[in-house]
Amino acid sequence: MKPVAPGKQARNLEAPGRSIAYGIHGMAATSHPLATLAAVRVLESGGNAMDAAITACAVQGVVEPGSTGIGGDCFALFAPGGTDRITAFNGSGRTPAALTLDAIAAPGLTLLPRHSPHAVTIPGAVDAWDQLLRAHGTRPLGDVLAPAIRLAADGYALTPRVHADWCTHATFLATDPAAQAVFLPGGSVPSLGGIHRQPGLARSLEQIARDGRKAFYTGAIAEDLVTRLRSLGGLHTMADFEAATGEFVTPIRGRFRDHDIIECPPNGQGVIALLMLHILAGFAADADPIGADRVHLEVEAARLAYSVRDAVLADPAQASVPVAHLLSEAFAAGLRAQIRPDRAIESLPSYQAPPHRDTVYIAVVDRERNAVSLINSIYSPYGSGIVGPASGILLHNRGQSFSLQAGHPNAIAPRKRPMHTIIPGMVARDGRVLMPFGIMGGQYQAMGHAVFLSRVLDYGLDLQTAMDLPRVFVLPGTRTVEAESTLPAATADGLRRRGFEVVAAPIPIGGSQAIWIDRDAGTLIGGSDPRKDGCALGV
C-alpha cells in the first residue's frame, strides 16, 4: 500500500489563516522568517539539508534569542536520501564533574532555581553542529555561521512573537547585568519592529567560524562562561567544557496507523511520545478532532504517559531506562485499560515537574530528499538569564529538569545528562521517510507529537490545518488542563464534567513545523505554526 499525502483541504481564502506551502527542489520550515530564508538560500546555492538546518538554527539563536542559541543543547534526526536509514544525534550537555546532590542540598529545595549556576549544564549545541556537519553536511561550520554573524553584528528587527516573549521576561533579564546590557539596551526592551544588535555574540560566532568548536570549548569563550558561572557559585571548570561531546545514537521506533514513528532515545522524552501514540492506537478516531470525547482521550493518554516519564526517564548512561518495555503493546494496553470515557482517572503516581519551557524546531528537505529534523533549546524563555559578559552568550537552564530526590533515576549527579523535553521526530513507511516534524513547547512536546500525528494520520488533515487547531496541555501529575482561548466552549465544558479543571493557557501552547514528502506528485508540502513568527518556504 502506497503512502498517501495528508489531506488537501481547501482553505477559506476569506478567513484569517495561512496557506500550506509547496516546493519541488527543497523546503525549510522554521519559527522565524529570517531563519527560513537563510535555509532556503543555502539550498538554492547548492547546500544540502543539514547545511541549511544548522544555518537556520544559528540564525534563530540571534533573532529569536529567548528560544535558542549556542548556550543551549541540540538533538537531530537525519534521513539520507529520504530513506529510513535514520541516524540520531544527542547533543545534550552534562553536569560539571564536581556537581553532586549533596553539594546543592538545601532544606525544602525540590527544584533548582532557574537563575542558579547549577541549572547550567555544559552546552552541547556547538559540538552537535560541528559533528552533524562533518558527518552529513557539505559545508564547514564557518560558512553556515555567516548569516548569523551578519545579523548579530548588523542588526535585525523584532518580530511580534519574539517581542512579546521579550516583554514578558524583561524583569527576569534585568537580574543579570550582562543580560541587561544585551537585551535591555537603554534599560528597556527594544520596540516591536525595532532593530537590535548583539556585537558580543557576533564576535563569539566569528571566533567559532574561524577556529571551530574548540573556540567554544577550550578558548576565551569557555573561559568567559566558566568565570561567570563560578562567580555565581557554580562548579564548572575548563576541564568540564573541554570534555563536552555529543554522540550519534540509535533512534527508537514505534508504530501508529501503519506508519513508523522515529524518535531520539532517552534521555529525551521521545519514548513518551511513542507510548502516548501506542495508547491512542487502541481508540478509533471520532468525528471531531477537537470535541470533548477525543480531547478527553488525549488528555488521559498524556497523563498516563507523563506519569511514567516522571518516574523512569533519565540519562541511560547512569540509570536503567526500560525502553523496550515502555514501547511494548502489553504495557500500552495496561495503561489504556485505565481510561474511562466519562470521567478522569482519579490519581496518578508522579513527582513535581517544572513548568513550560521554550525552544526552536527546524525541518528541512533538499533536492536529494535528504531530510533533517533538528531541535535546539535553551529550555526556559531566555534560559537561565545568565550571560557571559565578554562572549555575549546566553546560557540555558536545562539542569532544572533534574530531580533533587535522592535515589531517583533522574537525580542530579556528576557528568550526567538531565531528562530532556526536546524531541525531533520523523514519520516513515515502507522504507522511506515521509515527514520530518517537531512540536516546540517544553513538556508539551511529547503530547504535541502524539496529537499532531493523530490529526494528520487519523483525521487526514493537512499539516497546516493540524497545526492551526486549538491545543490543550494537562499539567503532569494533575487534572489541570491548560486550554487555548480557541478551544470550543463545549469541549471545555465536557472536560469539566469529566472531572478536569480547565484553565486558560498562560501563553500559546507550543509551536510546530513539518514537511511532507509527496513522492507521487514530486512535491514537498510544508506547514509552520501560526503561534510563532516563522513560515515554511519551498523552492
C-alpha positions in Angstrom: 0.0 0.0 0.0 1.5 3.3 -1.0 1.7 6.2 1.5 -0.9 8.8 1.0 -0.2 12.5 1.4 -2.2 14.2 4.2 -5.5 15.8 3.3 -5.6 18.8 1.0 -8.4 20.8 2.5 -9.5 23.9 0.5 -8.8 26.8 2.8 -11.4 29.6 3.1 -9.4 32.3 1.5 -11.7 35.0 3.0 -10.9 33.9 6.6 -7.7 34.6 8.5 -5.0 31.9 8.3 -2.1 30.8 6.2 -1.9 28.5 3.2 0.1 25.3 3.1 3.5 25.7 1.5 4.6 23.8 -1.6 8.0 23.2 -3.2 9.8 20.9 -5.6 13.6 21.2 -5.1 13.7 21.8 -1.4 11.9 23.2 1.6 12.6 24.7 5.0 10.2 25.3 7.9 11.2 27.3 11.0 9.7 29.5 13.6 11.3 32.7 12.2 11.1 34.1 8.7 14.8 35.1 8.6 15.8 31.6 9.6 13.6 30.0 6.9 15.0 32.5 4.3 18.6 31.7 5.3 18.0 28.0 5.0 16.3 28.3 1.6 19.3 30.4 0.3 21.6 27.6 1.4 19.5 25.1 -0.6 19.4 27.3 -3.6 23.2 27.8 -3.6 23.8 24.0 -3.6 24.0 23.2 0.1 22.2 20.2 1.5 19.5 19.9 4.2 22.0 19.6 7.0 23.8 22.7 5.9 20.5 24.6 5.7 19.2 23.3 9.0 22.2 24.4 11.0 22.4 27.7 9.2 18.8 28.3 10.2 19.4 27.3 13.8 22.4 29.6 14.1 20.2 32.5 12.7 17.5 31.7 15.2 19.9 31.9 18.1 20.4 35.5 17.1 16.9 36.7 16.0 14.9 34.5 18.4 17.2 34.7 21.4 14.6 33.8 24.0 14.2 30.4 22.4 17.6 29.1 21.4 21.3 29.8 21.0 24.8 28.4 21.2 24.4 28.4 25.0 21.9 25.5 24.7 21.5 21.9 23.6 20.6 20.2 20.3 19.1 16.9 19.1 18.7 15.8 15.5 17.5 13.1 13.2 18.9 12.7 9.6 17.5 10.6 6.8 19.9 10.2 3.9 18.2 10.4 0.5 14.8 10.1 2.2 15.4 6.5 3.2 14.5 5.3 6.7 18.2 4.5 7.5 17.9 7.3 10.0 20.7 8.4 12.3 20.1 10.3 15.5 22.3 12.7 17.4 22.2 13.5 21.1 23.8 16.9 21.7 22.6 17.4 25.3 25.1 18.7 27.9 26.3 17.1 31.1 26.7 18.5 34.6 30.1 19.5 35.9 32.2 16.7 37.4 32.1 18.3 40.8 28.3 18.7 41.0 26.6 16.3 43.4 23.3 16.3 45.1 25.0 16.8 48.4 26.8 19.9 47.1 23.5 21.7 46.4 21.2 20.2 49.1 19.1 22.7 50.9 16.1 22.3 53.2 12.9 22.2 51.3 14.6 22.6 47.9 12.7 20.5 45.3 13.7 22.2 42.1 16.9 24.1 41.1 16.2 27.8 40.8 16.2 29.0 37.2 18.9 31.5 37.7 21.1 29.1 39.6 24.5 28.3 38.0 23.8 24.7 39.0 21.0 24.7 36.4 23.5 25.3 33.6 24.9 22.0 32.1 27.7 22.3 29.6 26.1 23.5 26.4 26.1 20.9 23.6 24.8 22.8 20.6 28.2 23.9 19.1 29.6 20.4 19.3 26.4 19.0 17.8 26.5 21.4 14.9 30.2 20.6 14.2 29.7 16.8 14.3 26.5 16.9 12.3 28.1 19.0 9.5 31.2 16.8 9.4 29.1 13.6 9.1 26.2 14.8 6.9 26.8 18.3 5.7 28.7 19.7 2.7 29.9 23.0 4.1 32.2 23.8 7.0 30.9 25.3 10.3 32.4 28.7 9.4 30.3 29.0 6.2 27.0 28.1 7.8 27.5 30.6 10.7 28.0 33.6 8.3 24.3 34.7 8.1 24.0 34.6 11.9 27.2 36.6 12.3 25.9 39.2 9.9 22.6 39.6 11.7 24.2 39.7 15.1 26.6 42.4 14.0 24.4 44.5 11.7 21.1 44.0 13.5 17.6 42.5 13.0 14.1 43.7 13.5 12.0 42.3 16.4 9.0 40.3 15.1 5.7 40.1 17.1 6.1 36.8 19.0 9.8 37.5 19.7 8.9 40.9 21.0 6.0 39.6 23.2 8.3 37.0 24.8 11.0 39.6 25.3 8.5 41.9 27.1 7.2 39.1 29.3 10.7 38.3 30.6 12.1 41.8 30.8 12.1 41.8 34.6 13.9 38.5 34.7 16.6 39.7 32.2 17.3 42.7 34.4 18.5 40.4 37.2 21.8 39.7 35.4 24.0 42.7 34.5 25.3 41.2 31.3 21.9 40.1 30.2 20.5 43.5 30.9 23.3 45.1 28.8 22.5 42.8 25.8 18.7 42.5 25.9 17.6 45.7 27.7 19.7 48.4 25.9 18.9 51.8 27.5 17.1 49.9 30.2 14.1 48.7 28.2 13.0 46.1 25.7 13.6 47.2 22.1 10.4 48.2 20.4 8.3 46.0 18.1 10.0 46.3 14.7 13.0 48.0 16.3 16.5 47.0 15.4 18.6 45.0 17.9 22.3 44.1 17.7 24.4 41.6 19.6 28.1 42.6 18.9 29.4 40.3 21.7 27.6 37.3 20.3 28.8 38.3 16.8 32.4 38.2 17.9 31.9 34.8 19.6 30.3 33.4 16.4 33.2 34.8 14.4 35.7 33.0 16.7 33.8 29.7 16.3 33.6 30.3 12.5 37.4 30.8 12.4 38.6 28.2 14.9 35.8 25.7 15.0 34.2 24.1 18.1 37.4 24.4 20.1 36.8 28.2 20.2 33.7 27.5 22.3 35.0 24.6 24.5 38.7 25.4 25.1 39.3 29.1 24.3 38.4 32.5 25.5 34.6 31.8 25.2 34.8 28.9 27.6 36.9 31.0 30.0 34.4 33.8 30.0 31.5 31.4 30.7 33.3 29.4 33.4 34.5 32.6 35.1 30.9 34.0 35.2 29.4 30.7 36.4 32.0 30.3 39.2 31.4 33.9 40.3 27.8 32.8 41.0 28.8 29.7 42.9 28.9 27.3 40.0 31.3 24.3 40.0 32.1 24.4 36.3 35.7 24.1 35.1 37.6 24.4 31.9 38.1 20.7 32.0 34.3 20.2 32.0 34.0 22.3 28.8 36.9 20.5 27.2 35.3 17.1 27.9 32.0 18.1 26.4 30.9 15.9 23.4 27.7 14.7 21.9 27.2 11.4 20.3 25.4 9.6 17.4 22.8 7.2 18.8 20.4 4.6 17.5 16.9 6.1 17.1 13.8 4.4 18.6 10.7 3.5 16.7 7.0 3.0 17.3 4.0 2.2 15.1 0.9 4.3 14.6 -1.7 3.7 11.9 0.7 1.6 9.8 3.4 4.2 9.9 6.8 4.1 11.6 7.3 7.0 14.0 11.0 7.7 14.7 12.3 9.5 17.8 15.6 10.0 19.6 16.2 7.7 22.5 16.4 8.7 26.2 17.5 11.0 27.9 14.9 12.7 25.7 11.1 12.1 26.1 10.6 10.8 22.6 9.8 7.4 24.1 6.9 9.0 25.9 5.5 10.4 22.7 5.6 6.9 21.3 4.0 5.5 24.4 1.2 8.0 24.1 0.6 7.1 20.5 0.5 3.4 21.4 -2.1 4.2 24.0 -4.2 6.2 21.5 -3.8 3.5 18.8 -6.4 1.4 20.7 -9.1 4.1 20.2 -10.8 4.8 16.9 -10.9 8.4 15.8 -14.4 10.0 16.2 -15.9 12.7 14.0 -14.4 15.7 15.8 -10.6 16.1 16.5 -11.3 18.9 19.0 -14.5 17.6 20.6 -14.7 16.7 24.2 -14.7 12.9 23.6 -11.4 13.0 21.6 -9.6 15.6 23.7 -10.5 13.6 26.9 -8.8 10.5 25.5 -5.7 12.5 24.5 -5.5 14.2 27.9 -5.8 10.8 29.7 -3.2 9.2 27.5 -0.9 12.1 28.2 -1.5 11.9 32.0 -0.6 8.2 32.0 2.4 8.5 29.7 3.8 11.5 31.6 3.4 9.8 35.0 5.7 7.1 33.5 8.1 9.7 32.2 8.5 11.3 35.6 9.1 8.0 37.3 11.7 6.5 34.9 13.2 8.8 32.3 16.8 9.7 32.8 20.3 9.5 31.3 20.7 5.9 30.2 24.4 6.1 30.9 23.7 6.5 34.6 20.3 4.8 35.1 18.4 1.9 33.7 15.6 3.1 31.3 13.4 0.2 30.2 12.8 1.4 26.7 11.7 -1.9 25.2 9.2 -2.4 28.0 7.8 1.1 27.6 7.3 0.5 23.8 5.6 -2.9 24.2 2.0 -3.3 23.3 1.3 -5.1 26.6 2.5 -2.0 28.5 0.4 0.4 26.4 -2.6 -1.9 26.7 -2.4 -1.9 30.5 -2.3 1.9 30.6 -5.1 2.1 28.0 -7.4 0.0 30.1 -7.3 2.6 32.9 -9.0 5.2 30.7 -12.8 5.7 31.1 -14.7 7.7 28.5 -16.9 9.5 31.1 -14.5 10.5 33.9 -10.9 11.4 34.7 -8.6 9.0 36.3 -8.6 9.9 40.0 -4.8 9.8 40.8 -1.5 9.1 39.1 1.9 8.5 40.6 4.2 11.4 39.8 6.7 13.9 41.2 6.6 17.6 40.8 7.8 18.6 37.3 8.9 22.1 36.2 6.6 24.3 34.1 6.5 25.0 30.3 9.7 25.8 28.5 10.9 27.2 25.2 12.9 26.0 22.1 13.0 26.1 18.3 12.4 23.3 15.8 13.6 23.1 12.2 12.6 20.8 9.3 14.5 20.8 6.1 14.3 18.6 3.0 16.6 19.1 0.0 16.6 18.2 -3.7 18.1 14.7 -3.0 15.3 14.3 -0.4 17.8 14.3 2.5 15.6 15.1 5.5 16.6 16.8 8.7 14.6 17.1 11.9 16.5 19.3 14.3 15.7 20.9 17.6 17.8 23.4 19.6 16.9 24.8 23.0 17.9 27.0 25.9 14.9 25.5 27.9 13.1 28.3 29.6 12.5 31.5 27.7 15.9 33.3 27.9 17.2 30.2 29.7 19.0 30.8 33.0 19.2 34.5 32.3 23.0 34.2 32.8 25.1 35.8 30.0 28.8 35.7 29.6 29.9 39.3 29.9 32.6 39.1 27.2 31.1 36.5 24.9 27.5 37.7 24.9 26.3 34.1 25.1 23.1 33.4 27.0 23.2 30.1 28.9 20.4 27.6 29.2 18.9 26.2 32.5 18.4 22.6 31.4 19.5 21.3 34.8 16.2 22.3 36.2 14.9 19.1 34.7 16.9 17.0 37.2 15.2 15.5 40.2 16.5 16.6 43.6 15.2 13.4 45.2 18.0 11.0 46.2 17.8 7.7 44.5 15.6 8.9 41.7 16.8 7.7 38.2 16.9 11.4 37.2 18.6 12.7 40.3 21.4 15.2 39.8 24.9 13.6 39.7 28.4 14.4 38.3 28.8 14.3 34.5 25.1 13.4 34.0 22.6 14.5 31.4 19.1 15.5 32.7 15.8 14.2 31.3 15.3 16.3 28.2 12.0 17.5 26.8 13.2 18.5 23.3 12.5 15.8 20.7 12.7 15.9 16.9 10.5 13.4 15.1 10.1 11.7 11.7 7.5 9.6 10.1 8.4 6.8 7.6 6.6 4.0 5.8 7.8 1.2 3.5 11.5 2.1 4.0 11.1 5.8 3.1 10.8 8.9 5.2 7.5 10.8 4.7 7.8 13.7 7.1 10.3 15.4 9.4 8.3 17.1 12.1 8.6 18.7 15.5 6.5 20.4 18.2 8.0 23.0 20.4 6.8 23.8 23.9 9.0 22.0 26.6 6.9 19.4 28.4 4.1 19.7 25.9 6.3 18.2 23.1 5.5 14.5 23.8 1.8 15.2 23.9 2.2 17.6 20.9 3.8 14.9 18.8 1.0 12.4 19.5 -1.8 14.9 19.0 -0.3 16.3 15.8 0.2 12.9 14.3 -3.3 11.8 15.2 -4.7 14.8 13.5 -2.8 14.0 10.3 -3.0 10.2 10.3 -6.3 9.7 11.9 -8.2 12.7 10.6 -6.5 13.2 7.3 -5.9 16.9 8.0 -3.3 18.8 6.0 -0.2 19.9 8.0 -1.2 23.5 8.4 -4.8 22.7 9.5 -3.5 20.2 12.0 -1.2 22.8 13.5 -3.8 25.6 13.5 -6.4 23.7 15.6 -6.7 24.6 19.3 -4.4 22.9 21.8 -4.6 21.8 25.4 -2.0 20.5 27.8 -2.6 18.7 31.1 -0.1 19.6 33.7 1.8 16.4 34.6 0.5 14.7 37.8 -2.7 16.8 37.9 -6.2 17.1 36.4 -5.5 20.7 35.5 -5.9 21.3 31.7 -4.4 24.4 30.2 -6.5 25.4 27.1 -6.0 27.9 24.4 -8.7 30.5 24.0 -9.8 29.0 20.7 -10.9 25.7 22.2 -14.7 25.4 21.8 -16.6 26.1 25.0 -18.5 22.8 24.6 -15.2 20.9 24.7 -14.0 22.7 27.8 -17.4 22.1 29.5 -17.2 18.4 28.5 -13.8 18.1 30.2 -15.0 19.8 33.3 -17.9 17.3 33.6 -15.4 14.5 33.5 -13.5 16.0 36.5 -10.9 18.2 35.0 -10.1 21.8 35.9 -9.8 23.8 32.7 -7.8 27.0 32.9 -6.6 29.5 30.3 -3.1 28.7 28.9 -0.7 31.5 30.0 0.9 31.6 26.6 0.1 29.9 23.2 0.9 26.2 23.6 4.0 25.2 21.7 4.8 25.7 18.1 5.5 23.3 15.2 6.9 22.7 11.8 6.6 19.8 9.4 7.4 18.9 5.8 5.6 16.0 4.0 7.5 14.4 1.1 4.9 13.5 -1.6 6.8 11.3 -3.9 3.9 10.5 -6.2 3.4 14.2 -7.0 7.2 15.1 -6.8 6.4 17.9 -4.3 7.2 18.9 -0.8 4.3 20.1 1.4 5.1 22.3 4.4 3.4 23.8 7.4 4.6 26.3 10.1 2.8 27.1 13.3 0.8 30.4 13.5 1.7 30.7 17.2 5.2 31.7 16.1 6.6 34.3 13.6 8.0 31.8 11.1 7.0 30.1 7.9 7.6 27.2 5.6 9.0 28.1 2.2 9.7 25.8 -0.8 11.8 26.2 -3.9 
